[in-house]
Amino acid sequence: MTVCKTLWKVIIIKLAVMFLVLKIFFFQGYLDNKFDNDVQKYDYVIDQITNITN
C-alpha cells in the first residue's frame, strides 16, 4: 500500500515539473507578442486550425 502511494506521489511530481518546464521554455506568450488584440489572435488560431495544406 505504501509503495502505491509513493509511486503516485512520484508521478504527480514528475508531471508538475514537466508541465512547468514546458510552460517556461515552450509556451512563452507567442500570441501575446505577435498580435495586439483578441480578435487578431482568434483569427490567427482559426486560420491555423482550419488551414489544410496538401
Buried (B, 14 or more C-beta within 10 A) or exposed (E): EEEEEEEEEEEEEEEEEEEEEEEEEEEEEEEEEEBEEEEEBEEBEEEEEEEEEE
